[in-house]
């Protein structure tokens, strides 16, 4: 995790999978349901369609934290390369401002580097509270993506 300024975060993750597969798993709501949310959470609702200008919504739950609702708007989509969306927790609109999340993909040496940037956070503490959650979500995503990549290489999955 790298931070550029106090009000933003930047997380890079490398996947042993092609960018087209990583993007496809962001694009498909049914796949996202399997990896979206930190490791101790289960996503129970996700209205996600990569159409610029379209609102999106989600909800996840955990034994420790209960129900969390969130959403935003899809802003930009560049197939197999980039998704820009806003993100906001429903819990406390005064504290949790709309942030802009940008996910980009770049292939390097047969792997995909996913870069996730989110800004502007109202406080450093709120920014820091997102670091663990996003990294945990990306842990789930990495396992999911790489398992599908292996299956596709072996001709077991499409």
DSSP file (Angstrom, degrees, kcal/mol; ACC not computed):
  #  RESIDUE AA STRUCTURE BP1 BP2  ACC     N-H-->O    O-->H-N    N-H-->O    O-->H-N    TCO  KAPPA ALPHA  PHI   PSI    X-CA   Y-CA   Z-CA
    1    1 A X              0   0    0      0, 0.0     2,-0.4     0, 0.0    10,-0.2   0.000 360.0 360.0 360.0 130.5    0.0    0.0    0.0
    2    2 A X  B     -A   10   0A   0      8,-3.5     8,-1.9     0, 0.0     2,-0.4  -0.952 360.0-153.1-122.0 143.7    1.3    3.4   -1.0
    3    3 A X        -     0   0    0     -2,-0.4     6,-0.2     6,-0.2     3,-0.1  -0.960  10.5-173.5-115.5 137.3   -0.1    6.7   -0.1
    4    4 A X  S    S-     0   0    0     -2,-0.4     2,-0.3     1,-0.3    -1,-0.2   0.870  76.4  -4.9 -90.1 -47.3    0.4    9.8   -2.2
    5    5 A X  S >  S-     0   0    0      3,-0.2     3,-1.4     1,-0.0    -1,-0.3  -0.850  80.5 -95.4-137.9 173.4   -1.2   12.3    0.2
    6    6 A X  T 3  S+     0   0    0     -2,-0.3   121,-0.2     1,-0.3   117,-0.1   0.719 120.3  52.3 -65.1 -21.3   -3.1   12.1    3.5
    7    7 A X  T 3  S+     0   0    0    120,-0.1   114,-2.4   113,-0.1   113,-0.7   0.199 108.2  50.5-104.7  17.4   -6.5   12.1    1.8
    8    8 A X  E <   - B   0 119A   0     -3,-1.4     2,-0.3   112,-0.2   111,-0.2  -0.974  60.2-151.4-147.2 162.1   -5.9    9.2   -0.7
    9    9 A X  E     - B   0 118A   0    109,-2.4   109,-2.2    -2,-0.3     2,-0.4  -0.958   2.1-162.6-134.8 157.1   -4.7    5.7   -0.9
   10   10 A X  E     -AB   2 117A   0     -8,-1.9    -8,-3.5    -2,-0.3     2,-0.4  -0.983   8.3-178.7-141.2 123.9   -3.1    3.5   -3.5
   11   11 A X  E     - B   0 116A   0    105,-2.8   105,-3.1    -2,-0.4     2,-0.4  -0.990   6.6-164.7-127.4 128.5   -2.9   -0.3   -3.5
   12   12 A X  E     - B   0 115A   0     -2,-0.4     2,-0.4   103,-0.2   103,-0.2  -0.913   8.2-180.0-111.9 141.4   -1.2   -2.4   -6.1
   13   13 A X  E     - B   0 114A   0    101,-2.5   101,-3.5    -2,-0.4     2,-0.5  -0.999  16.9-145.4-139.9 136.2   -1.8   -6.1   -6.5
   14   14 A X  E     - B   0 113A   0     -2,-0.4     2,-0.4    99,-0.2    99,-0.2  -0.895  15.4-164.9-105.9 131.2   -0.2   -8.5   -9.0
   15   15 A X  E     - B   0 112A   0     97,-3.1    97,-2.5    -2,-0.5     2,-1.8  -0.909  26.0-133.2-114.4 140.0   -2.3  -11.4  -10.3
   16   16 A X  S    S+     0   0    0     -2,-0.4     2,-0.3    95,-0.2    95,-0.1  -0.562  82.4  84.5 -85.7  70.5   -1.0  -14.5  -12.2
   17   17 A X  S    S-     0   0    0     -2,-1.8    -2,-0.2   132,-0.1     2,-0.1  -0.968  86.8 -89.6-165.0 154.0   -3.8  -14.0  -14.7
   18   18 A X    >>  -     0   0    0     -2,-0.3     4,-2.0     1,-0.1     3,-0.6  -0.392  35.5-118.2 -71.9 153.3   -4.4  -12.0  -17.9
   19   19 A X  H 3> S+     0   0    0      1,-0.2     4,-2.8     2,-0.2     5,-0.3   0.835 113.0  61.8 -60.1 -33.9   -5.9   -8.5  -17.7
   20   20 A X  H 3> S+     0   0    0      1,-0.2     4,-2.0     2,-0.2    -1,-0.2   0.885 106.8  45.0 -61.9 -37.1   -9.0   -9.7  -19.7
   21   21 A X  H <> S+     0   0    0     -3,-0.6     4,-1.9     2,-0.2    -2,-0.2   0.931 112.3  50.1 -70.9 -46.1   -9.8  -12.2  -17.0
   22   22 A X  H  X S+     0   0    0     -4,-2.0     4,-0.8     1,-0.2    -2,-0.2   0.929 114.0  46.1 -58.7 -44.9   -9.3   -9.8  -14.1
   23   23 A X  H >X S+     0   0    0     -4,-2.8     4,-2.3     1,-0.2     3,-1.2   0.926 108.1  56.4 -63.5 -44.2  -11.5   -7.2  -15.8
   24   24 A X  H 3X S+     0   0    0     -4,-2.0     4,-1.7     1,-0.3    -1,-0.2   0.855 105.0  52.7 -56.4 -35.6  -14.2   -9.9  -16.6
   25   25 A X  H 3< S+     0   0    0     -4,-1.9    -1,-0.3     1,-0.2    -2,-0.2   0.672 111.0  46.3 -79.3 -15.5  -14.4  -10.7  -12.9
   26   26 A X  H << S+     0   0    0     -3,-1.2    -2,-0.2    -4,-0.8    -1,-0.2   0.753 113.3  51.6 -82.8 -31.9  -15.0   -7.0  -12.1
   27   27 A X  H  < S+     0   0    0     -4,-2.3     2,-0.7    -5,-0.1    23,-0.4   0.802  97.1  72.4 -76.7 -31.1  -17.5   -6.8  -14.9
   28   28 A X    >X  -     0   0    0     -4,-1.7     4,-2.5    -5,-0.2     3,-0.6  -0.790  64.1-158.7 -98.8 111.6  -19.6   -9.8  -13.9
   29   29 A X  H 3> S+     0   0    0     -2,-0.7     4,-2.3    19,-0.3    -1,-0.2   0.853  92.3  57.3 -54.6 -40.3  -21.8   -9.2  -10.8
   30   30 A X  H 34 S+     0   0    0      1,-0.2     4,-0.4     2,-0.2    -1,-0.2   0.870 110.2  44.1 -64.7 -35.8  -22.1  -12.9  -10.1
   31   31 A X  H X> S+     0   0    0     -3,-0.6     3,-1.6    -7,-0.2     4,-0.6   0.920 110.6  55.3 -69.9 -44.1  -18.3  -13.3   -9.9
   32   32 A X  H >X S+     0   0    0     -4,-2.5     4,-3.2     1,-0.3     3,-1.4   0.861  96.7  64.5 -58.8 -36.5  -18.0  -10.1   -7.8
   33   33 A X  H 3< S+     0   0    0     -4,-2.3    10,-0.5     1,-0.3    -1,-0.3   0.788  99.2  55.9 -56.6 -26.4  -20.4  -11.5   -5.2
   34   34 A X  H <4 S+     0   0    0     -3,-1.6    -1,-0.3    -4,-0.4    -2,-0.2   0.700 124.6  17.4 -81.4 -20.0  -17.8  -14.3   -4.6
   35   35 A X  H << S+     0   0    0     -3,-1.4   106,-0.3    -4,-0.6     2,-0.2   0.532  90.9 112.2-128.9 -10.4  -14.9  -11.9   -3.8
   36   36 A X     <  +     0   0    0     -4,-3.2     7,-0.4    -5,-0.2     2,-0.1  -0.491  66.8  33.0 -73.0 132.8  -16.3   -8.5   -3.0
   37   37 A X  S    S-     0   0    0     -2,-0.2   103,-0.2     5,-0.1     6,-0.1  -0.025  98.7 -58.1 105.9 151.8  -15.9   -7.4    0.6
   38   38 A X    >   -     0   0    0      1,-0.1     3,-2.2     2,-0.1    95,-0.1  -0.113  60.5 -97.5 -58.6 162.9  -13.3   -8.0    3.3
   39   39 A X  T 3  S+     0   0    0      1,-0.3    -1,-0.1    94,-0.1    94,-0.0   0.767 123.1  50.4 -58.3 -31.7  -12.5  -11.6    4.3
   40   40 A X  T 3  S+     0   0    0     22,-0.0    23,-0.4     2,-0.0     2,-0.3   0.424 102.9  80.6 -88.2   3.4  -14.8  -11.6    7.4
   41   41 A X    <   -     0   0    0     -3,-2.2     2,-0.5    21,-0.1    21,-0.2  -0.777  62.8-151.7-110.3 152.7  -17.7  -10.2    5.3
   42   42 A X  E     -F   61   0B   0     19,-2.5    19,-2.3    -2,-0.3     2,-0.5  -0.994  20.2-133.5-118.8 126.0  -20.3  -11.8    3.0
   43   43 A X  E     +F   60   0B   0    -10,-0.5    17,-0.3    -2,-0.5     3,-0.1  -0.688  28.0 174.0 -78.8 124.5  -21.7   -9.7    0.3
   44   44 A X  E     +     0   0B   0     15,-2.2     2,-0.3    -2,-0.5    16,-0.2   0.602  64.4  28.8-108.9 -16.8  -25.5  -10.2    0.3
   45   45 A X  E     +F   59   0B   0     14,-1.8    14,-2.1   -12,-0.0    -1,-0.3  -0.996  57.6 166.9-143.4 139.7  -26.6   -7.6   -2.3
   46   46 A X  E     -F   58   0B   0     -2,-0.3     2,-0.8    12,-0.2    12,-0.2  -0.773  11.9-178.3-156.7 110.5  -24.8   -6.1   -5.3
   47   47 A X  E     +F   57   0B   0     10,-3.1    10,-1.6    -2,-0.3     2,-0.4  -0.864  32.0 153.7-105.7  93.3  -26.4   -4.1   -8.0
   48   48 A X        +     0   0    0     -2,-0.8     2,-0.4     8,-0.2   -19,-0.3  -0.982  12.5 158.1-134.2 118.5  -23.4   -3.5  -10.2
   49   49 A X        -     0   0    0     -2,-0.4     2,-2.4     6,-0.2    25,-0.2  -0.978  41.7-126.4-142.2 128.5  -23.4   -2.9  -13.9
   50   50 A X        +     0   0    0     -2,-0.4     2,-0.5   -23,-0.4    27,-0.0  -0.414  62.1 129.8 -80.4  71.1  -20.5   -1.2  -15.7
   51   51 A X    >   -     0   0    0     -2,-2.4     3,-2.4     3,-0.1    23,-0.3  -0.981  63.3-115.8-122.3 116.2  -22.5    1.5  -17.5
   52   52 A X  T 3  S+     0   0    0     -2,-0.5    23,-0.2     1,-0.3     3,-0.1  -0.238 101.2  20.8 -54.5 134.4  -21.1    5.1  -17.1
   53   53 A X  T 3  S+     0   0    0     21,-3.7     2,-0.4     1,-0.3    -1,-0.3   0.280  94.5 126.0  90.7  -9.2  -23.6    7.3  -15.2
   54   54 A X    <   -     0   0    0     -3,-2.4    20,-2.9    20,-0.3    -1,-0.3  -0.688  59.1-127.6 -87.8 130.1  -25.3    4.3  -13.6
   55   55 A X  E     - G   0  73B   0     -2,-0.4     2,-0.3    18,-0.3    18,-0.3  -0.364  24.0-160.6 -66.1 153.6  -25.7    4.1   -9.8
   56   56 A X  E     - G   0  72B   0     16,-2.5    16,-2.2    -8,-0.1     2,-0.3  -0.966   6.5-170.3-134.3 153.6  -24.6    1.0   -8.1
   57   57 A X  E     +FG  47  71B   0    -10,-1.6   -10,-3.1    -2,-0.3     2,-0.3  -0.974   6.5 171.9-142.9 153.8  -25.5   -0.4   -4.6
   58   58 A X  E     -FG  46  70B   0     12,-2.4    12,-2.3    -2,-0.3     2,-0.3  -0.986  13.5-161.0-156.0 165.3  -24.3   -3.1   -2.3
   59   59 A X  E     -FG  45  69B   0    -14,-2.1   -15,-2.2    -2,-0.3   -14,-1.8  -0.986  10.3-180.0-148.6 142.1  -24.6   -4.6    1.2
   60   60 A X  E     -FG  43  68B   0      8,-2.5     8,-2.9    -2,-0.3     2,-0.3  -0.950   8.1-157.4-139.5 161.1  -22.4   -6.9    3.1
   61   61 A X  E     +FG  42  67B   0    -19,-2.3   -19,-2.5    -2,-0.3     2,-0.3  -0.967   9.4 179.5-140.2 153.4  -22.6   -8.5    6.6
   62   62 A X  E  >  - G   0  66B   0      4,-1.3     4,-2.2    -2,-0.3   -21,-0.1  -0.978  37.4-119.5-147.0 157.2  -20.3  -10.0    9.2
   63   63 A X  T  4 S+     0   0    0    -23,-0.4    -1,-0.1    -2,-0.3     4,-0.1   0.902 114.3  42.3 -62.1 -41.0  -20.8  -11.5   12.6
   64   64 A X  T  4 S+     0   0    0    -24,-0.2    -1,-0.2     1,-0.1    -3,-0.0   0.888 128.4  24.7 -75.7 -39.5  -18.6   -8.8   14.2
   65   65 A X  T  4 S-     0   0    0      1,-0.3    -2,-0.2     3,-0.0    -1,-0.1   0.556  90.4-149.9-108.0  -9.9  -19.7   -5.7   12.4
   66   66 A X  E  <  -G   62   0B   0     -4,-2.2    -4,-1.3     2,-0.0     2,-0.4  -0.454  53.9  -6.1  76.5-148.8  -23.3   -6.5   11.3
   67   67 A X  E     -G   61   0B   0     -6,-0.2     2,-0.4    -2,-0.1    -6,-0.2  -0.668  58.2-175.2 -90.5 134.3  -24.8   -5.0    8.1
   68   68 A X  E     -G   60   0B   0     -8,-2.9    -8,-2.5    -2,-0.4     2,-0.3  -0.998   5.1-164.1-128.4 130.7  -23.0   -2.4    6.0
   69   69 A X  E     +G   59   0B   0     -2,-0.4    21,-2.7   -10,-0.2    22,-0.5  -0.874  17.1 158.1-114.5 148.5  -24.5   -0.7    3.0
   70   70 A X  E     +GH  58  89B   0    -12,-2.3   -12,-2.4    -2,-0.3     2,-0.3  -0.942   2.8 150.4-157.1 170.5  -22.7    1.3    0.4
   71   71 A X  E     +GH  57  88B   0     17,-1.8    17,-1.9    -2,-0.3     2,-0.3  -0.981   5.9 167.4 178.0-168.8  -22.9    2.5   -3.2
   72   72 A X  E     -G   56   0B   0    -16,-2.2   -16,-2.5    -2,-0.3     2,-0.4  -0.952  40.9 -68.1 169.9-152.1  -22.0    5.1   -5.7
   73   73 A X  E     -G   55   0B   0     -2,-0.3    13,-2.5   -18,-0.3     2,-0.5  -0.998  34.2-121.8-136.2 136.9  -22.0    5.8   -9.4
   74   74 A X  E     +C   85   0A   0    -20,-2.9   -21,-3.7    -2,-0.4   -20,-0.3  -0.686  34.4 175.5 -74.0 124.9  -20.1    4.2  -12.2
   75   75 A X  E     +     0   0A   0      9,-3.0     2,-0.3    -2,-0.5    10,-0.2   0.866  55.9   4.6-100.0 -48.3  -18.2    7.1  -13.9
   76   76 A X  E     -C   84   0A   0      8,-1.7     8,-2.7   -24,-0.1     2,-0.4  -0.992  52.5-169.9-143.5 147.1  -15.9    5.6  -16.6
   77   77 A X  E     +C   83   0A   0     -2,-0.3     2,-0.5     6,-0.2     6,-0.2  -0.976   6.3 178.8-139.2 124.5  -15.2    2.2  -18.1
   78   78 A X  E >>  -C   82   0A   0      4,-3.1     4,-2.6    -2,-0.4     3,-2.6  -0.928  43.0-115.3-122.6 103.0  -12.4    1.4  -20.4
   79   79 A X  T 34 S-     0   0    0     -2,-0.5   -59,-0.1     1,-0.3     4,-0.1  -0.019  90.6  -2.4 -48.4 131.6  -12.8   -2.3  -21.2
   80   80 A X  T 34 S+     0   0    0      1,-0.1    -1,-0.3   -60,-0.1   -57,-0.1   0.498 135.3  54.7  66.6   7.6   -9.9   -4.5  -19.9
   81   81 A X  T <4 S+     0   0    0     -3,-2.6    24,-2.6     1,-0.3     2,-0.3   0.649 103.6   9.4-133.9 -37.8   -8.0   -1.5  -18.6
   82   82 A X  E  <  -CD  78 104A   0     -4,-2.6    -4,-3.1    22,-0.2     2,-0.4  -0.993  37.0-174.5-160.9 140.4   -9.9    0.8  -16.2
   83   83 A X  E     -CD  77 103A   0     20,-2.3    20,-3.0    -2,-0.3     2,-0.5  -0.993  10.6-169.2-135.2 131.5  -13.0    1.4  -14.1
   84   84 A X  E     +CD  76 102A   0     -8,-2.7    -9,-3.0    -2,-0.4    -8,-1.7  -0.986  19.0 156.9-120.8 128.2  -13.8    4.6  -12.2
   85   85 A X  E     -CD  74 101A   0     16,-2.6    16,-3.5    -2,-0.5     2,-0.2  -0.985  37.9-118.0-146.0 154.8  -16.6    4.7   -9.7
   86   86 A X  E     - D   0 100A   0    -13,-2.5     2,-0.4    -2,-0.3    14,-0.2  -0.636  28.2-160.5 -89.2 156.6  -17.7    6.7   -6.7
   87   87 A X  E     + D   0  99A   0     12,-2.4    12,-2.7    -2,-0.2     2,-0.3  -1.000  15.4 165.3-140.7 134.4  -17.9    5.0   -3.3
   88   88 A X  E     -H   71   0B   0    -17,-1.9   -17,-1.8    -2,-0.4     2,-0.3  -0.970  30.7-131.6-150.2 135.2  -19.8    6.0   -0.1
   89   89 A X  E     -H   70   0B   0     -2,-0.3   -19,-0.3     8,-0.2     3,-0.2  -0.638  14.2-145.2 -76.9 141.8  -20.8    4.2    3.0
   90   90 A X  S    S+     0   0    0    -21,-2.7     3,-0.5    -2,-0.3   -20,-0.1   0.721  82.1  85.2 -77.1 -21.7  -24.5    4.7    3.9
   91   91 A X  S    S+     0   0    0    -22,-0.5     2,-0.3     1,-0.2    -1,-0.2   0.864 107.1   2.6 -51.9 -52.2  -23.7    4.7    7.7
   92   92 A X    >>  -     0   0    0     -3,-0.2     4,-3.2     1,-0.1     3,-0.8  -0.736  59.4-174.9-144.6  86.3  -22.7    8.4    8.3
   93   93 A X  T 34 S+     0   0    0     -3,-0.5    -1,-0.1    -2,-0.3     5,-0.1   0.755  86.8  57.2 -58.9 -25.2  -23.0   10.7    5.2
   94   94 A X  T 34 S+     0   0    0      1,-0.1    -1,-0.3     3,-0.1     3,-0.1   0.893 117.6  32.0 -70.4 -38.8  -21.5   13.5    7.2
   95   95 A X  T <4 S+     0   0    0     -3,-0.8     2,-1.0     1,-0.2    27,-0.3   0.875 115.9  57.5 -85.8 -41.7  -18.3   11.6    8.0
   96   96 A X  S  < S-     0   0    0     -4,-3.2    -1,-0.2    -7,-0.1     3,-0.1  -0.775  74.3-167.9 -99.9  97.0  -18.0    9.4    5.0
   97   97 A X        -     0   0    0     -2,-1.0     2,-0.3     1,-0.1    -8,-0.2  -0.314  37.4 -84.9 -73.9 161.3  -17.8   11.6    1.9
   98   98 A X        -     0   0    0    -10,-0.1     2,-0.3    -5,-0.1   -10,-0.2  -0.537  51.6-165.2 -62.6 129.9  -18.1   10.3   -1.6
   99   99 A X  E     -D   87   0A   0    -12,-2.7   -12,-2.4    -2,-0.3     2,-0.5  -0.805  16.5-126.7-112.0 161.4  -14.7    9.1   -2.7
  100  100 A X  E     -DE  86 119A   0     19,-4.4    19,-1.7    -2,-0.3     2,-0.5  -0.948  21.9-163.4-110.6 123.8  -13.6    8.3   -6.2
  101  101 A X  E     -DE  85 118A   0    -16,-3.5   -16,-2.6    -2,-0.5     2,-0.5  -0.901   3.4-169.2-107.8 132.9  -12.1    4.9   -6.8
  102  102 A X  E     -DE  84 117A   0     15,-3.0    15,-2.4    -2,-0.5     2,-0.5  -0.983   0.9-169.9-124.5 120.8  -10.1    4.1   -9.9
  103  103 A X  E     -DE  83 116A   0    -20,-3.0   -20,-2.3    -2,-0.5     2,-0.3  -0.948  10.7-179.3-110.8 122.4   -9.1    0.6  -10.8
  104  104 A X  E     -DE  82 115A   0     11,-2.6    11,-2.6    -2,-0.5     2,-0.4  -0.916  12.3-154.1-122.6 151.6   -6.6    0.1  -13.6
  105  105 A X  E     + E   0 114A   0    -24,-2.6     2,-0.4    -2,-0.3     9,-0.2  -0.966  13.1 174.9-124.6 138.8   -5.0   -3.0  -15.1
  106  106 A X  E     - E   0 113A   0      7,-1.6     7,-3.3    -2,-0.4     2,-0.3  -0.984  25.8-131.6-142.8 131.1   -1.7   -3.4  -16.9
  107  107 A X  E     + E   0 112A   0     -2,-0.4     2,-0.3     5,-0.2     5,-0.2  -0.650  28.8 173.8 -83.8 139.3   -0.1   -6.6  -18.1
  108  108 A X  E >   - E   0 111A   0      3,-2.8     3,-1.8    -2,-0.3    -2,-0.0  -0.933  65.8 -18.6-149.0 118.5    3.5   -7.2  -17.2
  109  109 A X  T 3  S-     0   0    0     -2,-0.3     3,-0.1     1,-0.3    -2,-0.0   0.872 127.7 -49.4  52.9  42.9    5.5  -10.3  -17.9
  110  110 A X  T 3  S+     0   0    0      1,-0.3    -1,-0.3   -94,-0.0     2,-0.2   0.494 124.4  92.8  78.6   2.8    2.4  -12.4  -18.4
  111  111 A X  E <  S- E   0 108A   0     -3,-1.8    -3,-2.8   -95,-0.1     2,-0.5  -0.694  72.6-118.6-119.0 173.9    0.8  -11.2  -15.2
  112  112 A X  E     -BE  15 107A   0    -97,-2.5   -97,-3.1    -5,-0.2     2,-0.6  -0.968  12.3-153.9-119.7 129.6   -1.6   -8.4  -14.4
  113  113 A X  E     -BE  14 106A   0     -7,-3.3    -7,-1.6    -2,-0.5     2,-0.6  -0.904  12.6-161.4 -98.6 119.0   -0.9   -5.5  -12.1
  114  114 A X  E     -BE  13 105A   0   -101,-3.5  -101,-2.5    -2,-0.6     2,-0.5  -0.898   3.6-164.7-100.5 125.1   -4.1   -4.0  -10.7
  115  115 A X  E     -BE  12 104A   0    -11,-2.6   -11,-2.6    -2,-0.6     2,-0.5  -0.947   2.2-168.0-111.8 127.8   -3.7   -0.5   -9.2
  116  116 A X  E     -BE  11 103A   0   -105,-3.1  -105,-2.8    -2,-0.5     2,-0.4  -0.969   6.5-179.8-119.6 120.9   -6.5    0.7   -7.0
  117  117 A X  E     -BE  10 102A   0    -15,-2.4   -15,-3.0    -2,-0.5     2,-0.4  -0.970   0.6-178.4-121.3 134.2   -6.6    4.5   -6.1
  118  118 A X  E     -BE   9 101A   0   -109,-2.2  -109,-2.4    -2,-0.4     2,-0.3  -0.999  15.4-162.6-136.3 133.9   -9.2    6.0   -3.8
  119  119 A X  E     +BE   8 100A   0    -19,-1.7   -19,-4.4    -2,-0.4  -111,-0.2  -0.958  41.9  30.8-161.7 165.9   -9.6    9.7   -2.8
  120  120 A X        -     0   0    0   -113,-0.7     2,-0.3   -21,-0.3    -1,-0.2   0.635  53.5-178.8 -96.7 129.3  -10.5   12.2   -1.3
  121  121 A X        -     0   0    0   -114,-2.4    -1,-0.1    -3,-0.2   -25,-0.1  -0.671  28.5-136.2 -90.4 146.8  -10.9   11.1    2.3
  122  122 A X  S    S+     0   0    0    -27,-0.3     2,-0.3    -2,-0.3    -1,-0.1   0.791  85.8  12.7 -74.1 -27.4  -12.1   13.6    4.9
  123  123 A X  S  > S-     0   0    0      1,-0.1     4,-2.1   -28,-0.1     5,-0.1  -0.968  70.8-119.1-144.3 160.0   -9.6   12.4    7.5
  124  124 A X  H  > S+     0   0    0     -2,-0.3     4,-3.2     2,-0.2     5,-0.2   0.880 114.9  57.0 -63.6 -39.0   -6.4   10.3    7.7
  125  125 A X  H  > S+     0   0    0      2,-0.2     4,-1.8     1,-0.2    -1,-0.2   0.902 107.5  46.8 -61.8 -41.5   -8.2    8.0   10.2
  126  126 A X  H  > S+     0   0    0      2,-0.2     4,-0.8     1,-0.2    -1,-0.2   0.919 113.1  49.6 -67.6 -42.2  -11.0    7.3    7.7
  127  127 A X  H >X S+     0   0    0     -4,-2.1     3,-1.4     1,-0.2     4,-0.8   0.954 111.1  49.5 -57.5 -49.1   -8.5    6.7    4.9
  128  128 A X  H >X S+     0   0    0     -4,-3.2     4,-0.8     1,-0.3     3,-0.6   0.822 102.4  61.6 -62.5 -31.4   -6.6    4.3    7.2
  129  129 A X  H 3X S+     0   0    0     -4,-1.8     4,-0.6     1,-0.2    -1,-0.3   0.735 103.3  52.1 -67.5 -20.2   -9.8    2.5    8.1
  130  130 A X  H <X S+     0   0    0     -3,-1.4     4,-2.7    -4,-0.8     5,-0.3   0.691  92.0  75.1 -85.9 -20.9  -10.1    1.6    4.4
  131  131 A X  H <X S+     0   0    0     -4,-0.8     4,-2.4    -3,-0.6     5,-0.2   0.945  99.6  41.2 -60.0 -51.6   -6.6    0.1    4.0
  132  132 A X  H  X S+     0   0    0     -4,-0.8     4,-2.3     1,-0.2    -1,-0.2   0.899 115.5  51.4 -64.8 -40.6   -7.3   -3.1    5.8
  133  133 A X  H  X S+     0   0    0     -4,-0.6     4,-2.4     2,-0.2    -2,-0.2   0.936 113.0  43.1 -63.6 -47.9  -10.7   -3.6    4.2
  134  134 A X  H  X S+     0   0    0     -4,-2.7     4,-2.9     2,-0.2     5,-0.2   0.919 114.3  50.6 -66.4 -42.3   -9.5   -3.1    0.6
  135  135 A X  H  X S+     0   0    0     -4,-2.4     4,-1.7    -5,-0.3    -1,-0.2   0.904 111.6  48.8 -61.8 -39.3   -6.4   -5.3    1.1
  136  136 A X  H  X S+     0   0    0     -4,-2.3     4,-1.8     2,-0.2    -1,-0.2   0.913 111.2  49.5 -65.3 -43.2   -8.6   -8.0    2.6
  137  137 A X  H  X S+     0   0    0     -4,-2.4     4,-2.5     1,-0.2    -2,-0.2   0.924 110.5  50.6 -59.3 -45.3  -11.0   -7.7   -0.3
  138  138 A X  H  X S+     0   0    0     -4,-2.9     4,-2.6     1,-0.2    -1,-0.2   0.793 104.0  58.8 -68.2 -26.7   -8.1   -7.9   -2.8
  139  139 A X  H  X S+     0   0    0     -4,-1.7     4,-1.9     2,-0.2    -1,-0.2   0.942 110.0  43.2 -60.9 -47.2   -6.8  -11.1   -0.9
  140  140 A X  H  X S+     0   0    0     -4,-1.8     4,-2.3     1,-0.2    -2,-0.2   0.913 114.1  51.0 -63.6 -43.2  -10.2  -12.7   -1.7
  141  141 A X  H  X S+     0   0    0     -4,-2.5     4,-3.3  -106,-0.3     5,-0.3   0.916 108.0  52.5 -60.9 -43.7  -10.1  -11.4   -5.3
  142  142 A X  H  X S+     0   0    0     -4,-2.6     4,-2.6     1,-0.2     5,-0.3   0.926 110.7  45.9 -61.8 -46.4   -6.6  -12.7   -5.9
  143  143 A X  H  X S+     0   0    0     -4,-1.9     4,-2.1     2,-0.2    -1,-0.2   0.934 116.3  46.5 -60.1 -46.1   -7.4  -16.2   -4.8
  144  144 A X  H  X S+     0   0    0     -4,-2.3     4,-2.0     2,-0.2    -2,-0.2   0.947 115.0  45.1 -63.0 -50.9  -10.6  -16.2   -6.9
  145  145 A X  H  X S+     0   0    0     -4,-3.3     4,-2.6     1,-0.2    -2,-0.2   0.931 114.7  47.3 -59.5 -48.5   -8.9  -14.8  -10.0
  146  146 A X  H  X S+     0   0    0     -4,-2.6     4,-2.2    -5,-0.3    -1,-0.2   0.841 109.5  53.3 -69.6 -32.3   -5.9  -17.1   -9.8
  147  147 A X  H  X S+     0   0    0     -4,-2.1     4,-2.2    -5,-0.3    -1,-0.2   0.911 112.1  45.5 -64.9 -41.7   -8.1  -20.2   -9.3
  148  148 A X  H  X S+     0   0    0     -4,-2.0     4,-2.8     2,-0.2    -2,-0.2   0.903 110.8  53.8 -67.8 -40.0  -10.1  -19.3  -12.4
  149  149 A X  H  X S+     0   0    0     -4,-2.6     4,-2.4     2,-0.2    -2,-0.2   0.920 110.0  47.2 -59.8 -44.0   -6.9  -18.6  -14.4
  150  150 A X  H  X S+     0   0    0     -4,-2.2     4,-1.9     2,-0.2    -1,-0.2   0.938 112.6  49.3 -61.9 -47.1   -5.5  -22.0  -13.5
  151  151 A X  H  <>S+     0   0    0     -4,-2.2     5,-3.5     1,-0.2     6,-0.7   0.898 112.0  48.4 -60.6 -41.4   -8.8  -23.7  -14.4
  152  152 A X  H ><5S+     0   0    0     -4,-2.8     3,-1.1     4,-0.2    -1,-0.2   0.891 109.6  52.0 -68.0 -37.9   -8.9  -21.9  -17.7
  153  153 A X  H 3<5S+     0   0    0     -4,-2.4    -1,-0.2     1,-0.3    -2,-0.2   0.850 112.3  46.6 -64.1 -32.7   -5.3  -22.7  -18.5
  154  154 A X  T 3<5S-     0   0    0     -4,-1.9    -1,-0.3    -5,-0.2    -2,-0.2   0.395 117.8-115.0 -89.8   2.8   -6.1  -26.4  -17.8
  155  155 A X  T < 5S+     0   0    0     -3,-1.1    -3,-0.2    -4,-0.2    -2,-0.1   0.736  85.2 115.3  74.0  22.4   -9.3  -26.2  -19.9
  156  156 A X  S   <S+     0   0    0     -5,-3.5     2,-0.3    -6,-0.2    -4,-0.2   0.595  71.0  34.8 -98.4 -12.8  -11.6  -26.8  -17.0
  157  157 A X              0   0    0     -6,-0.7    -2,-0.2    -9,-0.1    -1,-0.1  -0.991 360.0 360.0-145.9 145.4  -13.4  -23.4  -16.8
  158  158 A X              0   0    0     -2,-0.3    -1,-0.1    -3,-0.1   -10,-0.0   0.368 360.0 360.0-121.5 360.0  -14.7  -20.8  -19.3
